[in-house]
């Protein structure tokens, strides 16, 4: 026969075992909501961006390297509209005087300048890197 102390120890051990094996209640992970149910974007293949030389040695423009390292080519093409405007359309609309404003637009994102589909913000991008990207885009002016 077990003593009351042994019964208490066994009961405590069982309770600990039961609580350690139970699942804790968790908050469900929120799911992204699309901007519009009418806006269904099919995956697009990313095209190779034509190089614009930054120097006479034929090296790739720093802005182009940065663009290729981000998600920009998911929505933009050089010479035709995809989801957002083509880079040539942007170059035709803006000048070097707009460089800082456009760089900040890349960082902040937004909508309204080219329609109602919003541009994703790129908050991890430095102002200088965004400026390099804009310099490349403006170099595509025809």
FENTA-V616098 format. One record per helix or strand. SS is the DSSP state (@ for helix, = for strand). FROM is the first residue (numbers start at 1). LEN is the number of residues. If there is no record, write none. Layout:
BEGIN
SS	FROM	LEN
SS	FROM	LEN
END
This chain:
BEGIN
@	4	18
=	53	1
=	60	1
@	62	7
@	72	3
=	76	1
=	81	1
@	87	7
@	96	13
=	110	1
=	119	1
@	127	12
END
